[in-house]
Amino acid sequence: MGVFGPAHAQDAASGRARAQPCVVCHGPLGLSTMPDTPHLAGQPAIYLAAQLRAYRSGARKHEVMAVMARPLTDADIEQLAAWFASIRVEAKEP
């Protein structure tokens, strides 16, 4: 079921542990530290999973992400998507 059902909280906890390689570019809480790298925190899990699958298959091109996504299993992708989707992001007026 993963990011699409009741296992979401368990997947998010597993995803947090699995996300250590992502921290370098996307930050420890999914907030990028690099100007050309997107924030992942708060993105919908279904979107994140689709993008990771596209990188893994080669349908979406990015030199670094292709290498990072290639070894991911479907379970890894669901867990990573659940983790980043679970991070709450709030906007505040200046």
PDB file of N, CA, C and O in Angstrom, chain B, residues numbered from 101:
ATOM      1  N   MET B 101       0.811  -1.202   0.000  1.00  0.00           N
ATOM      2  CA  MET B 101       0.000   0.000   0.000  1.00  0.00           C
ATOM      3  C   MET B 101       0.849   1.259   0.000  1.00  0.00           C
ATOM      4  O   MET B 101       0.576   2.183  -0.766  1.00  0.00           O
ATOM      5  N   GLY B 102       1.873   1.314   0.843  1.00  0.00           N
ATOM      6  CA  GLY B 102       2.820   2.413   0.819  1.00  0.00           C
ATOM      7  C   GLY B 102       2.193   3.791   0.938  1.00  0.00           C
ATOM      8  O   GLY B 102       1.297   4.009   1.754  1.00  0.00           O
ATOM      9  N   VAL B 103       2.671   4.721   0.116  1.00  0.00           N
ATOM     10  CA  VAL B 103       2.265   6.116   0.213  1.00  0.00           C
ATOM     11  C   VAL B 103       0.802   6.321  -0.139  1.00  0.00           C
ATOM     12  O   VAL B 103       0.281   7.426   0.013  1.00  0.00           O
ATOM     13  N   PHE B 104       0.137   5.285  -0.604  1.00  0.00           N
ATOM     14  CA  PHE B 104      -1.239   5.424  -1.029  1.00  0.00           C
ATOM     15  C   PHE B 104      -2.217   4.810  -0.043  1.00  0.00           C
ATOM     16  O   PHE B 104      -3.407   4.728  -0.348  1.00  0.00           O
ATOM     17  N   GLY B 105      -1.765   4.375   1.132  1.00  0.00           N
ATOM     18  CA  GLY B 105      -2.667   3.730   2.063  1.00  0.00           C
ATOM     19  C   GLY B 105      -2.192   3.825   3.495  1.00  0.00           C
ATOM     20  O   GLY B 105      -1.378   4.687   3.825  1.00  0.00           O
ATOM     21  N   PRO B 106      -2.701   2.929   4.368  1.00  0.00           N
ATOM     22  CA  PRO B 106      -2.454   3.007   5.797  1.00  0.00           C
ATOM     23  C   PRO B 106      -1.007   2.854   6.231  1.00  0.00           C
ATOM     24  O   PRO B 106      -0.664   3.250   7.345  1.00  0.00           O
ATOM     25  N   ALA B 107      -0.163   2.304   5.408  1.00  0.00           N
ATOM     26  CA  ALA B 107       1.231   2.114   5.810  1.00  0.00           C
ATOM     27  C   ALA B 107       2.026   3.415   5.736  1.00  0.00           C
ATOM     28  O   ALA B 107       3.236   3.403   5.966  1.00  0.00           O
ATOM     29  N   HIS B 108       1.390   4.514   5.428  1.00  0.00           N
ATOM     30  CA  HIS B 108       2.069   5.792   5.209  1.00  0.00           C
ATOM     31  C   HIS B 108       3.016   6.175   6.353  1.00  0.00           C
ATOM     32  O   HIS B 108       4.165   6.527   6.088  1.00  0.00           O
ATOM     33  N   ALA B 109       2.578   6.118   7.600  1.00  0.00           N
ATOM     34  CA  ALA B 109       3.423   6.528   8.729  1.00  0.00           C
ATOM     35  C   ALA B 109       4.641   5.623   8.859  1.00  0.00           C
ATOM     36  O   ALA B 109       5.749   6.101   9.103  1.00  0.00           O
ATOM     37  N   GLN B 110       4.442   4.338   8.700  1.00  0.00           N
ATOM     38  CA  GLN B 110       5.556   3.397   8.761  1.00  0.00           C
ATOM     39  C   GLN B 110       6.515   3.651   7.603  1.00  0.00           C
ATOM     40  O   GLN B 110       7.732   3.634   7.786  1.00  0.00           O
ATOM     41  N   ASP B 111       5.974   3.884   6.420  1.00  0.00           N
ATOM     42  CA  ASP B 111       6.805   4.180   5.260  1.00  0.00           C
ATOM     43  C   ASP B 111       7.605   5.459   5.475  1.00  0.00           C
ATOM     44  O   ASP B 111       8.775   5.525   5.099  1.00  0.00           O
ATOM     45  N   ALA B 112       6.993   6.468   6.071  1.00  0.00           N
ATOM     46  CA  ALA B 112       7.687   7.732   6.307  1.00  0.00           C
ATOM     47  C   ALA B 112       8.876   7.526   7.240  1.00  0.00           C
ATOM     48  O   ALA B 112       9.946   8.089   7.008  1.00  0.00           O
ATOM     49  N   ALA B 113       8.704   6.727   8.291  1.00  0.00           N
ATOM     50  CA  ALA B 113       9.809   6.456   9.217  1.00  0.00           C
ATOM     51  C   ALA B 113      10.935   5.717   8.504  1.00  0.00           C
ATOM     52  O   ALA B 113      12.108   6.039   8.694  1.00  0.00           O
ATOM     53  N   SER B 114      10.590   4.744   7.697  1.00  0.00           N
ATOM     54  CA  SER B 114      11.597   4.006   6.928  1.00  0.00           C
ATOM     55  C   SER B 114      12.245   4.914   5.898  1.00  0.00           C
ATOM     56  O   SER B 114      13.453   4.839   5.669  1.00  0.00           O
ATOM     57  N   GLY B 115      11.448   5.766   5.282  1.00  0.00           N
ATOM     58  CA  GLY B 115      11.959   6.695   4.284  1.00  0.00           C
ATOM     59  C   GLY B 115      12.946   7.683   4.865  1.00  0.00           C
ATOM     60  O   GLY B 115      13.926   8.048   4.215  1.00  0.00           O
ATOM     61  N   ARG B 116      12.692   8.115   6.085  1.00  0.00           N
ATOM     62  CA  ARG B 116      13.618   9.064   6.724  1.00  0.00           C
ATOM     63  C   ARG B 116      15.003   8.441   6.854  1.00  0.00           C
ATOM     64  O   ARG B 116      16.015   9.089   6.587  1.00  0.00           O
ATOM     65  N   ALA B 117      15.034   7.183   7.264  1.00  0.00           N
ATOM     66  CA  ALA B 117      16.311   6.488   7.390  1.00  0.00           C
ATOM     67  C   ALA B 117      16.961   6.294   6.016  1.00  0.00           C
ATOM     68  O   ALA B 117      18.180   6.406   5.879  1.00  0.00           O
ATOM     69  N   ARG B 118      16.153   6.008   5.016  1.00  0.00           N
ATOM     70  CA  ARG B 118      16.644   5.744   3.662  1.00  0.00           C
ATOM     71  C   ARG B 118      17.100   7.028   2.958  1.00  0.00           C
ATOM     72  O   ARG B 118      17.839   6.957   1.975  1.00  0.00           O
ATOM     73  N   ALA B 119      16.676   8.190   3.440  1.00  0.00           N
ATOM     74  CA  ALA B 119      16.934   9.466   2.770  1.00  0.00           C
ATOM     75  C   ALA B 119      18.305  10.064   3.060  1.00  0.00           C
ATOM     76  O   ALA B 119      18.586  11.171   2.600  1.00  0.00           O
ATOM     77  N   GLN B 120      19.151   9.394   3.787  1.00  0.00           N
ATOM     78  CA  GLN B 120      20.449   9.979   4.129  1.00  0.00           C
ATOM     79  C   GLN B 120      21.250  10.445   2.912  1.00  0.00           C
ATOM     80  O   GLN B 120      21.854  11.516   2.971  1.00  0.00           O
ATOM     81  N   PRO B 121      21.281   9.684   1.807  1.00  0.00           N
ATOM     82  CA  PRO B 121      22.022  10.179   0.640  1.00  0.00           C
ATOM     83  C   PRO B 121      21.406  11.450   0.026  1.00  0.00           C
ATOM     84  O   PRO B 121      22.098  12.206  -0.657  1.00  0.00           O
ATOM     85  N   CYS B 122      20.129  11.678   0.265  1.00  0.00           N
ATOM     86  CA  CYS B 122      19.427  12.835  -0.309  1.00  0.00           C
ATOM     87  C   CYS B 122      19.816  14.139   0.385  1.00  0.00           C
ATOM     88  O   CYS B 122      19.695  15.222  -0.188  1.00  0.00           O
ATOM     89  N   VAL B 123      20.285  14.017   1.629  1.00  0.00           N
ATOM     90  CA  VAL B 123      20.568  15.170   2.480  1.00  0.00           C
ATOM     91  C   VAL B 123      21.594  16.109   1.862  1.00  0.00           C
ATOM     92  O   VAL B 123      21.500  17.325   2.030  1.00  0.00           O
ATOM     93  N   VAL B 124      22.559  15.567   1.158  1.00  0.00           N
ATOM     94  CA  VAL B 124      23.640  16.383   0.601  1.00  0.00           C
ATOM     95  C   VAL B 124      23.090  17.519  -0.266  1.00  0.00           C
ATOM     96  O   VAL B 124      23.541  18.659  -0.159  1.00  0.00           O
ATOM     97  N   CYS B 125      22.126  17.206  -1.114  1.00  0.00           N
ATOM     98  CA  CYS B 125      21.580  18.218  -2.026  1.00  0.00           C
ATOM     99  C   CYS B 125      20.235  18.785  -1.570  1.00  0.00           C
ATOM    100  O   CYS B 125      19.970  19.975  -1.737  1.00  0.00           O
ATOM    101  N   HIS B 126      19.387  17.929  -0.993  1.00  0.00           N
ATOM    102  CA  HIS B 126      18.018  18.341  -0.667  1.00  0.00           C
ATOM    103  C   HIS B 126      17.834  18.739   0.797  1.00  0.00           C
ATOM    104  O   HIS B 126      16.731  19.115   1.193  1.00  0.00           O
ATOM    105  N   GLY B 127      18.887  18.663   1.602  1.00  0.00           N
ATOM    106  CA  GLY B 127      18.828  19.070   2.998  1.00  0.00           C
ATOM    107  C   GLY B 127      18.226  17.995   3.893  1.00  0.00           C
ATOM    108  O   GLY B 127      17.492  17.134   3.408  1.00  0.00           O
ATOM    109  N   PRO B 128      18.524  18.027   5.198  1.00  0.00           N
ATOM    110  CA  PRO B 128      18.058  16.996   6.125  1.00  0.00           C
ATOM    111  C   PRO B 128      16.542  16.937   6.297  1.00  0.00           C
ATOM    112  O   PRO B 128      15.998  15.899   6.672  1.00  0.00           O
ATOM    113  N   LEU B 129      15.868  18.037   6.028  1.00  0.00           N
ATOM    114  CA  LEU B 129      14.408  18.055   6.122  1.00  0.00           C
ATOM    115  C   LEU B 129      13.765  18.370   4.776  1.00  0.00           C
ATOM    116  O   LEU B 129      12.655  18.900   4.713  1.00  0.00           O
ATOM    117  N   GLY B 130      14.482  18.036   3.697  1.00  0.00           N
ATOM    118  CA  GLY B 130      13.909  18.216   2.368  1.00  0.00           C
ATOM    119  C   GLY B 130      13.879  19.644   1.879  1.00  0.00           C
ATOM    120  O   GLY B 130      13.221  19.946   0.883  1.00  0.00           O
ATOM    121  N   LEU B 131      14.580  20.526   2.563  1.00  0.00           N
ATOM    122  CA  LEU B 131      14.677  21.925   2.138  1.00  0.00           C
ATOM    123  C   LEU B 131      16.075  22.125   1.573  1.00  0.00           C
ATOM    124  O   LEU B 131      17.064  22.131   2.306  1.00  0.00           O
ATOM    125  N   SER B 132      16.136  22.286   0.282  1.00  0.00           N
ATOM    126  CA  SER B 132      17.396  22.326  -0.443  1.00  0.00           C
ATOM    127  C   SER B 132      18.331  23.409   0.063  1.00  0.00           C
ATOM    128  O   SER B 132      17.909  24.497   0.455  1.00  0.00           O
ATOM    129  N   THR B 133      19.603  23.080   0.041  1.00  0.00           N
ATOM    130  CA  THR B 133      20.632  24.049   0.409  1.00  0.00           C
ATOM    131  C   THR B 133      21.345  24.584  -0.832  1.00  0.00           C
ATOM    132  O   THR B 133      22.276  25.383  -0.728  1.00  0.00           O
ATOM    133  N   MET B 134      20.902  24.137  -2.002  1.00  0.00           N
ATOM    134  CA  MET B 134      21.540  24.527  -3.255  1.00  0.00           C
ATOM    135  C   MET B 134      20.527  25.240  -4.147  1.00  0.00           C
ATOM    136  O   MET B 134      19.385  24.794  -4.250  1.00  0.00           O
ATOM    137  N   PRO B 135      20.920  26.330  -4.789  1.00  0.00           N
ATOM    138  CA  PRO B 135      19.951  27.125  -5.563  1.00  0.00           C
ATOM    139  C   PRO B 135      19.328  26.402  -6.760  1.00  0.00           C
ATOM    140  O   PRO B 135      18.242  26.780  -7.200  1.00  0.00           O
ATOM    141  N   ASP B 136      19.982  25.381  -7.290  1.00  0.00           N
ATOM    142  CA  ASP B 136      19.436  24.681  -8.459  1.00  0.00           C
ATOM    143  C   ASP B 136      18.867  23.302  -8.118  1.00  0.00           C
ATOM    144  O   ASP B 136      18.681  22.463  -8.999  1.00  0.00           O
ATOM    145  N   THR B 137      18.595  23.081  -6.837  1.00  0.00           N
ATOM    146  CA  THR B 137      18.044  21.804  -6.370  1.00  0.00           C
ATOM    147  C   THR B 137      16.696  22.070  -5.703  1.00  0.00           C
ATOM    148  O   THR B 137      16.602  22.940  -4.837  1.00  0.00           O
ATOM    149  N   PRO B 138      15.659  21.341  -6.089  1.00  0.00           N
ATOM    150  CA  PRO B 138      14.321  21.619  -5.546  1.00  0.00           C
ATOM    151  C   PRO B 138      14.140  21.153  -4.107  1.00  0.00           C
ATOM    152  O   PRO B 138      14.790  20.215  -3.644  1.00  0.00           O
ATOM    153  N   HIS B 139      13.245  21.832  -3.426  1.00  0.00           N
ATOM    154  CA  HIS B 139      12.801  21.375  -2.103  1.00  0.00           C
ATOM    155  C   HIS B 139      11.913  20.151  -2.309  1.00  0.00           C
ATOM    156  O   HIS B 139      11.122  20.112  -3.251  1.00  0.00           O
ATOM    157  N   LEU B 140      12.037  19.165  -1.446  1.00  0.00           N
ATOM    158  CA  LEU B 140      11.189  17.971  -1.510  1.00  0.00           C
ATOM    159  C   LEU B 140      10.155  17.964  -0.389  1.00  0.00           C
ATOM    160  O   LEU B 140       9.115  17.316  -0.513  1.00  0.00           O
ATOM    161  N   ALA B 141      10.424  18.665   0.684  1.00  0.00           N
ATOM    162  CA  ALA B 141       9.514  18.695   1.838  1.00  0.00           C
ATOM    163  C   ALA B 141       8.132  19.164   1.436  1.00  0.00           C
ATOM    164  O   ALA B 141       7.981  20.185   0.765  1.00  0.00           O
ATOM    165  N   GLY B 142       7.125  18.413   1.850  1.00  0.00           N
ATOM    166  CA  GLY B 142       5.744  18.809   1.626  1.00  0.00           C
ATOM    167  C   GLY B 142       5.200  18.526   0.235  1.00  0.00           C
ATOM    168  O   GLY B 142       4.021  18.765  -0.024  1.00  0.00           O
ATOM    169  N   GLN B 143       6.030  18.026  -0.657  1.00  0.00           N
ATOM    170  CA  GLN B 143       5.530  17.683  -1.997  1.00  0.00           C
ATOM    171  C   GLN B 143       4.605  16.461  -1.870  1.00  0.00           C
ATOM    172  O   GLN B 143       4.826  15.618  -1.000  1.00  0.00           O
ATOM    173  N   PRO B 144       3.588  16.353  -2.712  1.00  0.00           N
ATOM    174  CA  PRO B 144       2.705  15.179  -2.649  1.00  0.00           C
ATOM    175  C   PRO B 144       3.477  13.887  -2.916  1.00  0.00           C
ATOM    176  O   PRO B 144       4.302  13.826  -3.827  1.00  0.00           O
ATOM    177  N   ALA B 145       3.204  12.867  -2.123  1.00  0.00           N
ATOM    178  CA  ALA B 145       3.898  11.589  -2.253  1.00  0.00           C
ATOM    179  C   ALA B 145       3.733  11.004  -3.653  1.00  0.00           C
ATOM    180  O   ALA B 145       4.684  10.457  -4.210  1.00  0.00           O
ATOM    181  N   ILE B 146       2.558  11.114  -4.213  1.00  0.00           N
ATOM    182  CA  ILE B 146       2.324  10.548  -5.542  1.00  0.00           C
ATOM    183  C   ILE B 146       3.216  11.218  -6.584  1.00  0.00           C
ATOM    184  O   ILE B 146       3.696  10.551  -7.500  1.00  0.00           O
ATOM    185  N   TYR B 147       3.441  12.511  -6.458  1.00  0.00           N
ATOM    186  CA  TYR B 147       4.328  13.251  -7.363  1.00  0.00           C
ATOM    187  C   TYR B 147       5.777  12.816  -7.170  1.00  0.00           C
ATOM    188  O   TYR B 147       6.478  12.530  -8.140  1.00  0.00           O
ATOM    189  N   LEU B 148       6.221  12.767  -5.917  1.00  0.00           N
ATOM    190  CA  LEU B 148       7.604  12.382  -5.642  1.00  0.00           C
ATOM    191  C   LEU B 148       7.897  10.978  -6.143  1.00  0.00           C
ATOM    192  O   LEU B 148       8.940  10.738  -6.753  1.00  0.00           O
ATOM    193  N   ALA B 149       6.982  10.048  -5.890  1.00  0.00           N
ATOM    194  CA  ALA B 149       7.172   8.669  -6.341  1.00  0.00           C
ATOM    195  C   ALA B 149       7.251   8.603  -7.861  1.00  0.00           C
ATOM    196  O   ALA B 149       8.087   7.884  -8.408  1.00  0.00           O
ATOM    197  N   ALA B 150       6.399   9.337  -8.535  1.00  0.00           N
ATOM    198  CA  ALA B 150       6.406   9.338 -10.005  1.00  0.00           C
ATOM    199  C   ALA B 150       7.722   9.883 -10.543  1.00  0.00           C
ATOM    200  O   ALA B 150       8.259   9.356 -11.518  1.00  0.00           O
ATOM    201  N   GLN B 151       8.244  10.931  -9.918  1.00  0.00           N
ATOM    202  CA  GLN B 151       9.497  11.523 -10.384  1.00  0.00           C
ATOM    203  C   GLN B 151      10.671  10.573 -10.148  1.00  0.00           C
ATOM    204  O   GLN B 151      11.537  10.433 -11.012  1.00  0.00           O
ATOM    205  N   LEU B 152      10.705   9.922  -8.990  1.00  0.00           N
ATOM    206  CA  LEU B 152      11.779   8.963  -8.725  1.00  0.00           C
ATOM    207  C   LEU B 152      11.731   7.793  -9.702  1.00  0.00           C
ATOM    208  O   LEU B 152      12.770   7.328 -10.172  1.00  0.00           O
ATOM    209  N   ARG B 153      10.533   7.323 -10.004  1.00  0.00           N
ATOM    210  CA  ARG B 153      10.402   6.234 -10.987  1.00  0.00           C
ATOM    211  C   ARG B 153      10.856   6.694 -12.378  1.00  0.00           C
ATOM    212  O   ARG B 153      11.461   5.924 -13.125  1.00  0.00           O
ATOM    213  N   ALA B 154      10.564   7.936 -12.714  1.00  0.00           N
ATOM    214  CA  ALA B 154      10.992   8.473 -14.012  1.00  0.00           C
ATOM    215  C   ALA B 154      12.516   8.597 -14.080  1.00  0.00           C
ATOM    216  O   ALA B 154      13.109   8.294 -15.115  1.00  0.00           O
ATOM    217  N   TYR B 155      13.149   9.030 -13.009  1.00  0.00           N
ATOM    218  CA  TYR B 155      14.616   9.073 -12.980  1.00  0.00           C
ATOM    219  C   TYR B 155      15.179   7.660 -13.084  1.00  0.00           C
ATOM    220  O   TYR B 155      16.135   7.419 -13.821  1.00  0.00           O
ATOM    221  N   ARG B 156      14.582   6.727 -12.342  1.00  0.00           N
ATOM    222  CA  ARG B 156      15.070   5.342 -12.333  1.00  0.00           C
ATOM    223  C   ARG B 156      14.995   4.723 -13.726  1.00  0.00           C
ATOM    224  O   ARG B 156      15.916   4.018 -14.138  1.00  0.00           O
ATOM    225  N   SER B 157      13.926   4.976 -14.444  1.00  0.00           N
ATOM    226  CA  SER B 157      13.744   4.382 -15.769  1.00  0.00           C
ATOM    227  C   SER B 157      14.511   5.119 -16.866  1.00  0.00           C
ATOM    228  O   SER B 157      14.718   4.580 -17.953  1.00  0.00           O
ATOM    229  N   GLY B 158      14.926   6.336 -16.579  1.00  0.00           N
ATOM    230  CA  GLY B 158      15.596   7.147 -17.589  1.00  0.00           C
ATOM    231  C   GLY B 158      14.641   8.046 -18.360  1.00  0.00           C
ATOM    232  O   GLY B 158      15.074   8.803 -19.229  1.00  0.00           O
ATOM    233  N   ALA B 159      13.341   7.976 -18.055  1.00  0.00           N
ATOM    234  CA  ALA B 159      12.365   8.834 -18.724  1.00  0.00           C
ATOM    235  C   ALA B 159      12.591  10.303 -18.366  1.00  0.00           C
ATOM    236  O   ALA B 159      12.336  11.191 -19.179  1.00  0.00           O
ATOM    237  N   ARG B 160      13.065  10.551 -17.160  1.00  0.00           N
ATOM    238  CA  ARG B 160      13.436  11.908 -16.756  1.00  0.00           C
ATOM    239  C   ARG B 160      14.950  11.925 -16.608  1.00  0.00           C
ATOM    240  O   ARG B 160      15.524  11.047 -15.964  1.00  0.00           O
ATOM    241  N   LYS B 161      15.589  12.910 -17.196  1.00  0.00           N
ATOM    242  CA  LYS B 161      17.046  12.963 -17.258  1.00  0.00           C
ATOM    243  C   LYS B 161      17.636  13.933 -16.242  1.00  0.00           C
ATOM    244  O   LYS B 161      17.218  15.086 -16.136  1.00  0.00           O
ATOM    245  N   HIS B 162      18.606  13.439 -15.508  1.00  0.00           N
ATOM    246  CA  HIS B 162      19.447  14.259 -14.634  1.00  0.00           C
ATOM    247  C   HIS B 162      20.603  13.355 -14.234  1.00  0.00           C
ATOM    248  O   HIS B 162      20.390  12.269 -13.695  1.00  0.00           O
ATOM    249  N   GLU B 163      21.811  13.795 -14.495  1.00  0.00           N
ATOM    250  CA  GLU B 163      22.984  12.951 -14.302  1.00  0.00           C
ATOM    251  C   GLU B 163      23.075  12.372 -12.885  1.00  0.00           C
ATOM    252  O   GLU B 163      23.276  11.169 -12.722  1.00  0.00           O
ATOM    253  N   VAL B 164      22.930  13.206 -11.877  1.00  0.00           N
ATOM    254  CA  VAL B 164      23.059  12.745 -10.497  1.00  0.00           C
ATOM    255  C   VAL B 164      21.841  11.927 -10.076  1.00  0.00           C
ATOM    256  O   VAL B 164      21.986  10.857  -9.485  1.00  0.00           O
ATOM    257  N   MET B 165      20.653  12.420 -10.372  1.00  0.00           N
ATOM    258  CA  MET B 165      19.438  11.709  -9.947  1.00  0.00           C
ATOM    259  C   MET B 165      19.310  10.340 -10.618  1.00  0.00           C
ATOM    260  O   MET B 165      18.764   9.416 -10.016  1.00  0.00           O
ATOM    261  N   ALA B 166      19.795  10.194 -11.834  1.00  0.00           N
ATOM    262  CA  ALA B 166      19.756   8.892 -12.495  1.00  0.00           C
ATOM    263  C   ALA B 166      20.577   7.876 -11.700  1.00  0.00           C
ATOM    264  O   ALA B 166      20.152   6.736 -11.510  1.00  0.00           O
ATOM    265  N   VAL B 167      21.737   8.292 -11.245  1.00  0.00           N
ATOM    266  CA  VAL B 167      22.606   7.411 -10.455  1.00  0.00           C
ATOM    267  C   VAL B 167      21.955   7.107  -9.106  1.00  0.00           C
ATOM    268  O   VAL B 167      21.999   5.970  -8.637  1.00  0.00           O
ATOM    269  N   MET B 168      21.356   8.115  -8.488  1.00  0.00           N
ATOM    270  CA  MET B 168      20.743   7.929  -7.165  1.00  0.00           C
ATOM    271  C   MET B 168      19.498   7.038  -7.240  1.00  0.00           C
ATOM    272  O   MET B 168      19.266   6.222  -6.348  1.00  0.00           O
ATOM    273  N   ALA B 169      18.706   7.191  -8.288  1.00  0.00           N
ATOM    274  CA  ALA B 169      17.423   6.482  -8.378  1.00  0.00           C
ATOM    275  C   ALA B 169      17.540   5.073  -8.949  1.00  0.00           C
ATOM    276  O   ALA B 169      16.702   4.221  -8.654  1.00  0.00           O
ATOM    277  N   ARG B 170      18.546   4.817  -9.745  1.00  0.00           N
ATOM    278  CA  ARG B 170      18.664   3.527 -10.423  1.00  0.00           C
ATOM    279  C   ARG B 170      18.556   2.326  -9.483  1.00  0.00           C
ATOM    280  O   ARG B 170      17.853   1.375  -9.824  1.00  0.00           O
ATOM    281  N   PRO B 171      19.210   2.315  -8.320  1.00  0.00           N
ATOM    282  CA  PRO B 171      19.124   1.127  -7.460  1.00  0.00           C
ATOM    283  C   PRO B 171      17.877   1.063  -6.563  1.00  0.00           C
ATOM    284  O   PRO B 171      17.689   0.078  -5.849  1.00  0.00           O
ATOM    285  N   LEU B 172      17.037   2.080  -6.587  1.00  0.00           N
ATOM    286  CA  LEU B 172      15.868   2.111  -5.695  1.00  0.00           C
ATOM    287  C   LEU B 172      14.825   1.074  -6.102  1.00  0.00           C
ATOM    288  O   LEU B 172      14.512   0.917  -7.283  1.00  0.00           O
ATOM    289  N   THR B 173      14.296   0.376  -5.110  1.00  0.00           N
ATOM    290  CA  THR B 173      13.180  -0.533  -5.346  1.00  0.00           C
ATOM    291  C   THR B 173      11.883   0.272  -5.272  1.00  0.00           C
ATOM    292  O   THR B 173      11.885   1.432  -4.859  1.00  0.00           O
ATOM    293  N   ASP B 174      10.786  -0.350  -5.673  1.00  0.00           N
ATOM    294  CA  ASP B 174       9.493   0.326  -5.538  1.00  0.00           C
ATOM    295  C   ASP B 174       9.217   0.653  -4.078  1.00  0.00           C
ATOM    296  O   ASP B 174       8.678   1.718  -3.776  1.00  0.00           O
ATOM    297  N   ALA B 175       9.578  -0.247  -3.166  1.00  0.00           N
ATOM    298  CA  ALA B 175       9.372   0.009  -1.733  1.00  0.00           C
ATOM    299  C   ALA B 175      10.212   1.194  -1.269  1.00  0.00           C
ATOM    300  O   ALA B 175       9.728   2.038  -0.515  1.00  0.00           O
ATOM    301  N   ASP B 176      11.470   1.265  -1.715  1.00  0.00           N
ATOM    302  CA  ASP B 176      12.328   2.412  -1.371  1.00  0.00           C
ATOM    303  C   ASP B 176      11.681   3.714  -1.826  1.00  0.00           C
ATOM    304  O   ASP B 176      11.644   4.693  -1.082  1.00  0.00           O
ATOM    305  N   ILE B 177      11.176   3.716  -3.044  1.00  0.00           N
ATOM    306  CA  ILE B 177      10.556   4.920  -3.610  1.00  0.00           C
ATOM    307  C   ILE B 177       9.329   5.320  -2.803  1.00  0.00           C
ATOM    308  O   ILE B 177       9.149   6.501  -2.505  1.00  0.00           O
ATOM    309  N   GLU B 178       8.491   4.371  -2.449  1.00  0.00           N
ATOM    310  CA  GLU B 178       7.307   4.687  -1.640  1.00  0.00           C
ATOM    311  C   GLU B 178       7.704   5.254  -0.286  1.00  0.00           C
ATOM    312  O   GLU B 178       7.087   6.202   0.202  1.00  0.00           O
ATOM    313  N   GLN B 179       8.732   4.675   0.318  1.00  0.00           N
ATOM    314  CA  GLN B 179       9.178   5.145   1.630  1.00  0.00           C
ATOM    315  C   GLN B 179       9.764   6.541   1.552  1.00  0.00           C
ATOM    316  O   GLN B 179       9.458   7.387   2.392  1.00  0.00           O
ATOM    317  N   LEU B 180      10.596   6.794   0.561  1.00  0.00           N
ATOM    318  CA  LEU B 180      11.158   8.141   0.397  1.00  0.00           C
ATOM    319  C   LEU B 180      10.065   9.167   0.124  1.00  0.00           C
ATOM    320  O   LEU B 180      10.075  10.256   0.698  1.00  0.00           O
ATOM    321  N   ALA B 181       9.134   8.825  -0.741  1.00  0.00           N
ATOM    322  CA  ALA B 181       8.034   9.741  -1.055  1.00  0.00           C
ATOM    323  C   ALA B 181       7.193  10.017   0.190  1.00  0.00           C
ATOM    324  O   ALA B 181       6.785  11.154   0.427  1.00  0.00           O
ATOM    325  N   ALA B 182       6.937   8.990   0.973  1.00  0.00           N
ATOM    326  CA  ALA B 182       6.150   9.159   2.199  1.00  0.00           C
ATOM    327  C   ALA B 182       6.876  10.074   3.186  1.00  0.00           C
ATOM    328  O   ALA B 182       6.252  10.927   3.816  1.00  0.00           O
ATOM    329  N   TRP B 183       8.181   9.900   3.322  1.00  0.00           N
ATOM    330  CA  TRP B 183       8.953  10.736   4.245  1.00  0.00           C
ATOM    331  C   TRP B 183       8.901  12.205   3.843  1.00  0.00           C
ATOM    332  O   TRP B 183       8.531  13.058   4.650  1.00  0.00           O
ATOM    333  N   PHE B 184       9.267  12.500   2.607  1.00  0.00           N
ATOM    334  CA  PHE B 184       9.305  13.903   2.204  1.00  0.00           C
ATOM    335  C   PHE B 184       7.908  14.526   2.194  1.00  0.00           C
ATOM    336  O   PHE B 184       7.759  15.709   2.502  1.00  0.00           O
ATOM    337  N   ALA B 185       6.898  13.756   1.849  1.00  0.00           N
ATOM    338  CA  ALA B 185       5.518  14.269   1.867  1.00  0.00           C
ATOM    339  C   ALA B 185       5.036  14.539   3.285  1.00  0.00           C
ATOM    340  O   ALA B 185       4.179  15.397   3.496  1.00  0.00           O
ATOM    341  N   SER B 186       5.576  13.816   4.253  1.00  0.00           N
ATOM    342  CA  SER B 186       5.123  13.972   5.640  1.00  0.00           C
ATOM    343  C   SER B 186       5.683  15.215   6.326  1.00  0.00           C
ATOM    344  O   SER B 186       5.202  15.603   7.391  1.00  0.00           O
ATOM    345  N   ILE B 187       6.683  15.835   5.733  1.00  0.00           N
ATOM    346  CA  ILE B 187       7.295  17.022   6.339  1.00  0.00           C
ATOM    347  C   ILE B 187       6.381  18.213   6.111  1.00  0.00           C
ATOM    348  O   ILE B 187       6.044  18.548   4.975  1.00  0.00           O
ATOM    349  N   ARG B 188       5.994  18.829   7.179  1.00  0.00           N
ATOM    350  CA  ARG B 188       5.069  19.966   7.093  1.00  0.00           C
ATOM    351  C   ARG B 188       5.836  21.244   6.752  1.00  0.00           C
ATOM    352  O   ARG B 188       6.846  21.566   7.378  1.00  0.00           O
ATOM    353  N   VAL B 189       5.345  21.947   5.768  1.00  0.00           N
ATOM    354  CA  VAL B 189       5.945  23.209   5.348  1.00  0.00           C
ATOM    355  C   VAL B 189       4.874  24.281   5.489  1.00  0.00           C
ATOM    356  O   VAL B 189       3.752  24.119   5.009  1.00  0.00           O
ATOM    357  N   GLU B 190       5.230  25.375   6.150  1.00  0.00           N
ATOM    358  CA  GLU B 190       4.277  26.473   6.349  1.00  0.00           C
ATOM    359  C   GLU B 190       4.814  27.752   5.727  1.00  0.00           C
ATOM    360  O   GLU B 190       6.009  28.039   5.803  1.00  0.00           O
ATOM    361  N   ALA B 191       3.941  28.500   5.124  1.00  0.00           N
ATOM    362  CA  ALA B 191       4.296  29.809   4.585  1.00  0.00           C
ATOM    363  C   ALA B 191       3.816  30.871   5.570  1.00  0.00           C
ATOM    364  O   ALA B 191       2.728  30.766   6.137  1.00  0.00           O
ATOM    365  N   LYS B 192       4.628  31.871   5.759  1.00  0.00           N
ATOM    366  CA  LYS B 192       4.265  32.966   6.636  1.00  0.00           C
ATOM    367  C   LYS B 192       4.430  34.274   5.897  1.00  0.00           C
ATOM    368  O   LYS B 192       5.328  34.423   5.068  1.00  0.00           O
ATOM    369  N   GLU B 193       3.565  35.215   6.197  1.00  0.00           N
ATOM    370  CA  GLU B 193       3.715  36.529   5.597  1.00  0.00           C
ATOM    371  C   GLU B 193       4.940  37.212   6.188  1.00  0.00           C
ATOM    372  O   GLU B 193       5.251  37.037   7.366  1.00  0.00           O
ATOM    373  N   PRO B 194       5.630  37.989   5.366  1.00  0.00           N
ATOM    374  CA  PRO B 194       6.829  38.696   5.870  1.00  0.00           C
ATOM    375  C   PRO B 194       6.470  39.749   6.892  1.00  0.00           C
ATOM    376  O   PRO B 194       7.354  40.430   7.412  1.00  0.00           O
TER     377      PRO B 194
END
